[in-house]
Amino acid sequence: MSVFERPIVMLDFETTGLSPEAGDRITEVAALRIVGGEIRERYVSLVNCGVRIPSFITQLTGITQEMVDSAPPAGRVVPELLDFIGGDTLSAHNASFDEKFLKAEGWRIGRPTAHGGLVCSLKLSRRLFPGLPSYKLGNLSSRLGIAFRGTAHRAEADAEVAAEVLLHAARHLGRTHGLEQVAPDLLVSVNKLAAAKVPVFLDKYASVARERRACA
């Protein structure tokens, strides 16, 4: 099973806070392109947004003022990031958080985002693996048998684990519903459904997919 029929870009930001509307900015980005069943390309960078790093952010992430002061400026990183993502489907764990920062940074340079849909690996996991005690990335990945290979609360390590969670979810869908490949659009649709409606939706989707294969 090759997993995804089209590429998905897993995104993770580290930021100075929770709200771009309140003036918070990105300090680090990791964007990993998943092709088929593996990460094939990545864009990773610290970001100098010209803002002060709160001490609690440094304690959480290990990202210091000196690190961002010597990093490439946002005016270079953000266009490169948007070019990297292109029109692919975008994913993140708690995706609304990362998307709002992406849109805010794009707006600052006059570049609208162009990604072709959004998949939240947190919401997806709640729908496909109900009943787990926690869906925070570290707790969820541990329950699924996925280990961090870097430092938590750094963009690349978090994005890699979130990508593995997304691949785990896609393989689960493939096994349980007989799908040869998983379309990113399917994950977008599942994200938008109430949890109670997901099983019936997936059964119908798999039935239509089987009929199409039989007629091919």
C-alpha positions in Angstrom: 0.0 0.0 0.0 1.5 3.3 -1.1 -0.7 5.2 1.4 -1.4 8.7 0.0 -2.4 9.1 -3.7 -1.2 12.7 -3.7 1.4 14.6 -1.6 0.5 16.1 1.8 2.7 18.7 3.6 2.9 18.4 7.3 3.6 21.8 9.0 4.7 22.8 12.4 5.5 26.3 13.8 7.1 27.4 17.0 5.9 30.8 17.9 6.2 33.6 20.5 2.7 33.0 21.7 -0.8 31.8 20.8 -2.2 34.6 18.7 -1.0 36.4 15.6 -3.8 38.9 16.1 -2.0 39.9 19.4 1.3 40.3 17.6 2.8 36.9 18.1 5.1 35.7 15.4 6.8 32.5 14.2 10.2 31.6 15.4 10.8 28.2 13.7 9.1 26.3 10.9 9.3 22.7 9.6 7.4 21.6 6.5 7.7 18.0 5.5 6.3 16.7 2.2 4.8 13.2 2.5 4.8 11.4 -0.9 3.1 8.0 -0.9 4.1 6.6 2.5 7.2 8.5 3.4 8.7 12.0 3.9 10.5 12.9 0.7 11.3 16.6 1.1 11.6 19.1 3.9 11.9 22.8 4.6 13.2 23.7 8.0 14.4 27.0 9.4 14.5 29.3 12.4 12.9 32.6 11.7 14.0 36.2 12.6 10.7 38.1 12.9 12.3 41.0 14.7 10.5 40.3 18.0 11.5 39.4 21.5 11.4 35.8 22.6 9.5 35.5 25.9 11.4 33.6 28.6 8.7 31.0 29.0 9.0 30.2 25.2 12.8 29.7 25.6 12.1 27.4 28.6 9.5 25.4 26.6 11.3 25.1 23.2 15.0 25.9 23.9 14.8 28.6 21.2 16.8 31.6 22.4 16.9 35.3 21.4 20.4 34.8 20.0 19.2 31.9 17.8 16.4 33.9 16.1 18.5 37.1 15.9 21.0 35.2 13.7 18.3 33.3 11.7 17.1 34.2 8.2 14.4 37.0 8.2 10.7 36.2 7.9 10.8 38.2 4.6 12.9 35.4 3.1 11.6 32.3 5.0 7.9 32.9 4.5 8.0 33.2 0.6 10.2 30.1 0.5 7.8 28.2 2.8 4.8 29.2 0.7 6.6 28.1 -2.5 7.5 24.8 -0.8 3.9 24.1 0.2 2.4 25.2 -3.2 -1.0 23.8 -3.8 -0.6 20.6 -1.9 -2.9 19.6 0.9 -1.6 20.9 4.3 -1.7 19.1 7.6 -0.7 19.9 11.1 -1.5 18.7 14.6 -4.1 21.2 15.9 -4.0 22.5 12.4 -6.1 25.7 12.9 -3.3 27.1 15.1 -0.6 26.6 12.4 -2.8 27.7 9.5 -3.7 31.0 11.2 0.0 31.8 11.7 0.7 30.8 8.1 -2.1 33.1 6.8 -1.0 35.9 9.0 2.7 35.7 7.9 1.5 35.5 4.3 -0.7 38.5 4.7 2.3 40.5 6.0 4.1 40.0 2.7 1.1 40.2 0.5 1.1 36.4 -0.3 -2.1 34.5 0.1 -1.9 30.8 1.0 -2.6 28.4 -1.8 -2.7 25.0 -0.1 -5.4 22.7 -1.4 -7.2 21.8 1.8 -6.4 21.3 5.5 -6.1 18.1 7.6 -5.8 18.2 11.3 -4.1 15.1 12.6 -5.4 15.8 16.1 -9.1 15.8 14.9 -8.5 12.9 12.6 -7.1 10.8 15.4 -10.1 11.6 17.6 -12.3 10.3 14.9 -10.3 7.2 13.9 -9.0 6.2 17.4 -11.8 7.2 19.8 -11.5 6.8 23.5 -7.8 7.5 24.0 -7.0 9.4 27.2 -5.2 12.3 25.4 -4.7 13.5 21.8 -1.8 15.8 22.6 1.0 14.9 20.2 3.4 13.3 22.6 0.7 11.3 24.4 -1.0 10.2 21.2 2.2 9.2 19.5 3.2 7.1 22.5 -0.1 5.3 22.5 0.3 4.6 18.8 3.8 3.3 19.3 5.5 6.2 17.5 8.7 7.6 19.2 10.1 11.1 19.0 13.4 11.1 17.2 14.3 14.6 18.3 13.4 17.2 20.9 9.7 17.8 21.6 8.5 21.4 21.0 11.0 21.9 18.2 9.4 22.3 14.8 11.1 19.5 12.9 10.8 16.9 15.6 7.1 17.7 16.1 6.4 17.7 12.4 8.1 14.3 11.9 6.0 12.7 14.7 2.8 14.3 13.4 3.7 13.0 9.9 4.0 9.5 11.4 0.7 9.9 13.2 -0.9 10.9 9.9 0.6 7.9 8.0 -0.5 5.6 10.8 -4.1 6.9 10.5 -4.0 6.5 6.7 -2.7 2.9 7.0 -5.4 2.2 9.5 -8.0 3.5 7.0 -6.5 1.4 4.3 -6.6 -1.8 6.3 -10.0 -1.4 7.9 -11.8 -0.2 4.7 -9.9 -2.0 1.9 -8.5 1.2 0.3 -5.5 0.8 -1.9 -4.6 4.5 -1.6 -5.9 7.2 0.7 -6.9 10.5 -1.0 -6.0 13.7 1.0 -9.6 14.8 0.2 -10.9 11.9 2.2 -9.0 13.0 5.3 -10.3 16.6 4.8 -13.8 15.3 4.7 -13.4 13.1 7.8 -12.1 16.1 9.7 -15.2 18.0 8.9 -17.6 15.3 10.1 -19.0 14.8 13.6 -17.4 11.8 15.2 -20.7 9.8 15.3 -21.1 10.1 11.5 -17.6 8.9 10.5 -18.2 5.1 10.5 -21.2 5.3 8.2 -19.4 7.8 5.9 -16.3 5.6 5.6 -18.4 2.5 4.9 -20.1 4.3 2.1 -16.9 5.7 0.7 -15.2 2.3 0.8 -18.2 0.7 -1.0 -18.1 3.3 -3.8 -14.3 2.7 -4.1 -14.8 -1.0 -4.5 -17.5 -0.5 -7.1 -15.2 1.8 -9.1 -12.4 -0.8 -9.0 -14.7 -3.5 -10.1 -15.8 -1.4 -13.1 -12.3 -0.3 -14.1 
